[in-house]
């Protein structure tokens, strides 16, 4: 299976910068190193869309993401994305994609992939890859042991997790 990983950065590709007592973005994504370490039989293509906090993603960035999906020969996509606006991006893609057989999961983390233990990042990535073959073509958010349709995904900030708008 060919999977295109579209990278928009933020927490999953961050580290703790003690000099600023804050999280900072890595200069280079760490996602390919992690995914390649899984030794799956999949073929991965990595494309950087932008390097931004999801709250700073612009309409131009969304159009670039949309275009990358529509022009790709791949049918399976993982999109690394900051969690603040992940549901918004999923809904944008859902409403603007010309549908055919594309399976898309947006995935992120509340804790960076590297330098923190425990982190939800490694599991969220693994879980999304595991679920890609079995989902129907559509746009999903894969977080916290769950795959949510784009229209139902919601970040529950107070609990640091995602929930369904329909099942709460």
N, C-alpha and C positions, 0 to 999 in steps of 0.2 A: 504494500500500500504506500502510495506517495502522499506525504503530508507536508503542506507548506505552513511554516511557522512565521506568522507576521508579528513583528515585535514593535510595541509602542512604549515599552519600558515601564517604569516607575517602581513600586515597592519590590516586586519580584527581582528586579535588577538594581537593588540599592544595597547600601552598607551603612553601618553606624559610624558617623564622623564625630569622634570624641571632641575634636577641637571646636566644633560648633554645637555639640550636644544635640545632634539631630541626625536624621537619615539623609544620605546624599546618594545621588545616582552614580553607578559605576560608569567608567569611561567606555567600557565595552560590555555588551550583554553576556551574562553567564549561562543563559538558557541553553544554547547549543551544546556546551560542555556537559551540562547535566543530562539532556535528552540523549546525546550520543553515548553517555556512560550506561544507559539502560540496555544497550545491546539488543534492541528490538530488530525485527526483520523489515522494518519500514524504511523507506527512503525519505529523508528530510531535506527540505529546501528552506533556507532562512532568509527572510527579507525584513530589513529594518524600515519601518514606516516613519517613526518619529521617536524622539527621546524626550518625553514630556510627562509630567505629572498629569494624570487624566483630567484634572480640573482645568488644564491649560490646552487640551486638545481642541484644535480649531475646526471649522467647517472644511477648510482646505485639507487638513489631516484626514478627516473622515472621508472626503472625496478620494484622496489618495489610497486609503484603505479599501474603499469600495472598488475602485478601478483595479487595484492589485488582485482582488478576488475575481472580478469579472474577466480579467485578461489572463488569468492563470490557467494552465492545463490541469492543475491539481483539482481534485474533488473533495479533499479533506483538508481542513484548516484549523490550526490552533492560533488564537490571537492572544498574545500576552498583553495585559491591559491593567492599568491602575483601577482599584476597586471603587473609587468614588463615583465615576461616571460610566462604569462598565455596562450597567443596564441601559443607559442612554445610547451608547454606541451600538449595543445589540439591537435595540429598537430602530435605530437609524438604518442599520444594515438590512434588517427585516423589511423595512418599508421601501428601500431603494434598490435592492438587488433584483436583477432579472433572473427569476428562478429556473433552475434546471436540476442538476444533481449534486449541488454543493452542500457539504456538511461542515458546519462552522461552530466551534466552541471558543468563546472568550474565557480566558482563565487568568487568574492573578493570585495574589496572596496578601495577607495582612502583615506577614513578617517576611523579610528578605530571604532569598534562596540560600545565600552564602553568609557565613559569619554568625548565624544565630541558631541556637538549638534550644527548644524545638522550633521548627518552622513549618507552616502549612504549605509552603510553596512546592516542595518536592512532591507531596501527595497530590495536590491539585493538578500539577502537570501530568503525573502518572495516571491519575483518575480520568483526565480528559482524553489522553491518548488511548487508554483502555476502552473508553466508551465510544470513540469516533466510529468504529466499524458498525456498531449496533444501532445508532440513532438514525432517524429518518432525515433526509435532506432538509435543512432549516438552520436557523441561528439559535444558539443556546449559550447559556452561562454555566460554566462548570466550577462550582465552589462548594466547599464544606460537605463532601460526600454526596452531592446532589447535582443533577443536570436540570436546569430550569429553562423553559422556553423564554425567548427574548421578552415577550409581553408579560411574563409573570415574575421575572427576577427583581428582587429588591434587596438592597443592603440595609441590614439592621445595625446601624452604627453602634448603638448602645451595647450590643452583644458581640460585635466583631464577627458577624456571620451573615450569610445570605439566606433569604427565605422566599417562599412563593407568596405572591400577593393573593393567590386564590385559596391557599390552604392554611391560613392563620386564624 
